[in-house]
Amino acid sequence: MPKVGDFDSTIDAAMRHLKKKDRVLAGIIKHVGKLGLPPKSPNSFDTLAGIVIGQQLSAKAANTIFKRVRVLNGGNKLTANVVASLTNDQLRSAGVSRPKIRSLRSLVEHIRNGHLRLRMFPKMSDEEVYDAITQVKGFGAWSAHMYLMFVLRRLDIFPPLDLGIKKAVQLLYGSAQDLDVEAIAENWRPYRTIACWYLWRSLDSGANP
């Protein structure tokens, strides 16, 4: 499996593979060109807290609420100890819903009892990271996939529940009810992450082979 640290050679190999395996992606790659490496989020409690706070919200609303919660910590990044010290009323005043407060409490508990060891994530397999994250209340498949793709930068992740991916696949491959999105994605291995980056870019760039 190629290393994401050597991104230039990885993206070149991925482009060749995806163009060969999928004519739709070949058209998108031709339109978009060579991708740059997306910004990397830190492997931290703060990142996981941001993911759960932002679930099912627009990017603007999520960023607003996350900033308000950070203000409770003097504008600094969140840690497990900081969130543990905040009351439910403080979190609600920042705009965090009750279900998400429960998720934050669960996240704190998993960090404190050692069931979630973030420093070990880079050494763990995709499946091990997925299992660890989804044990936390409120963290489902989508959260785990986003963490694997954008924090750990694993190259062969496919998030079937992502709304952007669903929209791109429907636009590019057809909207039939029996369309098997995961079967289509099997052709992209071992570069499903990069294929998804191209699908997201296709929505932004208007690429439609």
C-alpha positions as CSV (number, residue, x, y, z in Angstrom):
1,M,0.0,0.0,0.0
2,P,1.5,3.4,-0.9
3,K,2.3,5.9,1.8
4,V,0.4,9.2,1.8
5,G,3.6,11.0,2.8
6,D,4.9,10.5,-0.7
7,F,1.8,12.2,-2.1
8,D,3.1,13.2,-5.6
9,S,4.0,9.7,-6.6
10,T,0.8,8.4,-4.9
11,I,-1.5,10.7,-6.7
12,D,0.2,9.9,-10.0
13,A,-0.3,6.2,-9.4
14,A,-3.9,6.8,-8.3
15,M,-4.7,8.8,-11.4
16,R,-3.4,6.1,-13.7
17,H,-5.3,3.4,-11.8
18,L,-8.6,5.3,-11.6
19,K,-8.6,6.4,-15.2
20,K,-8.0,2.8,-16.2
21,K,-10.7,1.3,-13.9
22,D,-13.5,3.9,-14.3
23,R,-14.3,5.9,-17.4
24,V,-16.4,8.4,-15.4
25,L,-13.5,9.2,-13.1
26,A,-11.3,9.4,-16.1
27,G,-13.4,12.2,-17.3
28,I,-13.4,14.0,-13.9
29,I,-9.6,13.6,-13.6
30,K,-9.1,15.1,-17.1
31,H,-11.3,18.1,-16.1
32,V,-9.9,18.6,-12.6
33,G,-6.3,17.7,-13.2
34,K,-3.8,16.7,-10.5
35,L,-5.1,17.1,-7.0
36,G,-3.2,18.9,-4.2
37,L,-3.1,17.4,-0.8
38,P,-6.1,18.5,1.3
39,P,-5.5,20.3,4.6
40,K,-4.7,17.9,7.4
41,S,-6.6,18.2,10.7
42,P,-4.7,17.3,13.9
43,N,-5.0,13.9,15.5
44,S,-6.5,15.3,18.7
45,F,-9.4,15.4,21.1
46,D,-10.2,18.9,19.7
47,T,-10.7,17.5,16.2
48,L,-13.0,14.7,17.4
49,A,-15.0,17.2,19.5
50,G,-15.4,19.4,16.4
51,I,-16.6,16.4,14.3
52,V,-19.4,15.6,16.8
53,I,-20.4,19.2,17.3
54,G,-20.7,19.7,13.5
55,Q,-22.7,16.6,12.7
56,Q,-25.9,17.3,10.7
57,L,-25.1,21.0,10.6
58,S,-24.0,23.3,7.8
59,A,-20.3,24.2,7.8
60,K,-21.1,27.7,8.8
61,A,-23.3,26.7,11.8
62,A,-20.9,24.1,12.9
63,N,-18.0,26.5,12.9
64,T,-20.0,29.1,14.8
65,I,-20.9,26.7,17.6
66,F,-17.4,25.2,17.8
67,K,-15.9,28.6,18.2
68,R,-18.4,29.4,21.0
69,V,-17.4,26.3,22.8
70,R,-13.7,27.2,22.4
71,V,-14.5,30.6,23.8
72,L,-15.4,28.8,27.0
73,N,-11.8,27.7,27.1
74,G,-10.4,31.2,26.4
75,G,-10.5,30.6,22.6
76,N,-8.0,27.7,22.9
77,K,-8.3,24.1,21.6
78,L,-10.4,21.7,23.6
79,T,-9.1,18.9,25.7
80,A,-10.8,16.1,27.6
81,N,-10.1,17.8,30.9
82,V,-11.5,21.2,29.7
83,V,-14.8,19.7,28.4
84,A,-15.1,17.6,31.6
85,S,-15.0,20.9,33.5
86,L,-17.7,22.6,31.5
87,T,-21.3,22.3,32.7
88,N,-24.2,21.2,30.5
89,D,-25.6,24.7,30.8
90,Q,-22.4,26.2,29.5
91,L,-22.4,23.9,26.5
92,R,-26.0,24.5,25.8
93,S,-25.5,28.2,26.0
94,A,-22.8,27.8,23.2
95,G,-25.4,26.0,21.0
96,V,-24.5,22.4,21.6
97,S,-27.6,20.2,21.6
98,R,-28.3,17.7,24.4
99,P,-27.5,14.6,22.3
100,K,-24.2,16.1,21.3
101,I,-23.4,17.0,24.9
102,R,-23.9,13.3,25.7
103,S,-21.5,12.4,22.9
104,L,-18.9,14.8,24.2
105,R,-19.3,13.3,27.7
106,S,-18.8,9.8,26.2
107,L,-15.8,11.0,24.3
108,V,-14.2,12.4,27.5
109,E,-14.9,9.1,29.3
110,H,-13.3,7.0,26.5
111,I,-10.2,9.3,26.5
112,R,-9.9,9.2,30.3
113,N,-10.3,5.5,30.8
114,G,-7.8,4.7,28.0
115,H,-10.3,3.0,25.6
116,L,-9.5,5.7,23.0
117,R,-5.8,6.2,22.7
118,L,-5.3,8.8,20.0
119,R,-1.5,8.6,19.9
120,M,-1.9,5.0,18.9
121,F,-4.1,5.8,15.9
122,P,-1.3,6.2,13.3
123,K,0.0,2.7,14.1
124,M,-3.5,1.1,14.0
125,S,-5.2,-0.5,11.0
126,D,-8.2,1.2,9.4
127,E,-10.5,-1.3,10.9
128,E,-9.1,-0.8,14.4
129,V,-9.4,3.0,14.2
130,Y,-13.0,2.6,12.9
131,D,-13.9,0.3,15.7
132,A,-12.4,2.6,18.4
133,I,-14.1,5.7,17.2
134,T,-17.5,4.1,16.7
135,Q,-17.5,2.9,20.3
136,V,-18.0,6.5,21.4
137,K,-21.7,7.5,21.7
138,G,-22.7,9.6,18.7
139,F,-19.7,8.7,16.6
140,G,-20.9,6.6,13.7
141,A,-19.5,5.4,10.4
142,W,-19.4,8.8,8.8
143,S,-17.4,10.3,11.7
144,A,-14.9,7.4,11.6
145,H,-14.5,7.6,7.8
146,M,-13.9,11.4,7.9
147,Y,-11.3,10.9,10.6
148,L,-9.5,8.2,8.6
149,M,-9.6,10.3,5.4
150,F,-8.7,13.8,6.6
151,V,-6.8,13.3,9.9
152,L,-5.0,10.0,9.4
153,R,-5.0,10.4,5.5
154,R,-5.7,6.7,4.9
155,L,-5.9,6.1,1.1
156,D,-8.5,3.4,0.7
157,I,-11.5,4.7,2.6
158,F,-15.1,5.0,1.2
159,P,-17.8,6.8,3.1
160,P,-21.1,5.6,1.6
161,L,-23.2,7.7,4.0
162,D,-21.6,11.1,3.0
163,L,-24.2,13.3,1.3
164,G,-21.7,14.8,-1.1
165,I,-20.5,11.4,-2.3
166,K,-24.1,10.3,-2.7
167,K,-25.0,13.4,-4.8
168,A,-21.9,13.1,-7.0
169,V,-22.5,9.4,-7.7
170,Q,-26.1,10.1,-8.6
171,L,-25.1,12.9,-10.9
172,L,-22.3,11.0,-12.6
173,Y,-23.5,7.4,-12.6
174,G,-27.2,7.7,-12.6
175,S,-29.9,7.9,-9.9
176,A,-31.5,4.4,-10.2
177,Q,-32.7,3.0,-6.9
178,D,-30.8,-0.2,-7.5
179,L,-27.5,1.6,-8.1
180,D,-24.9,-0.2,-6.0
181,V,-22.5,2.6,-5.0
182,E,-20.2,0.4,-2.9
183,A,-19.8,-2.0,-5.9
184,I,-18.8,0.9,-8.0
185,A,-16.3,2.0,-5.4
186,E,-14.7,-1.5,-5.3
187,N,-13.2,-0.7,-8.7
188,W,-11.3,2.2,-7.1
189,R,-9.3,0.1,-4.6
190,P,-6.6,0.8,-3.3
191,Y,-7.3,4.5,-3.8
192,R,-10.9,5.0,-2.8
193,T,-10.1,8.0,-0.7
194,I,-8.5,9.8,-3.7
195,A,-11.5,8.8,-5.8
196,C,-13.8,10.5,-3.3
197,W,-11.6,13.6,-3.3
198,Y,-12.2,13.7,-7.0
199,L,-16.0,13.2,-6.6
200,W,-16.2,16.1,-4.1
201,R,-14.1,18.3,-6.5
202,S,-16.5,17.4,-9.3
203,L,-19.3,19.0,-7.4
204,D,-17.3,22.2,-6.9
205,S,-15.8,22.4,-10.4
206,G,-18.9,21.4,-12.4
207,A,-17.1,18.4,-13.9
208,N,-19.7,16.2,-15.6
209,P,-18.2,13.8,-18.2
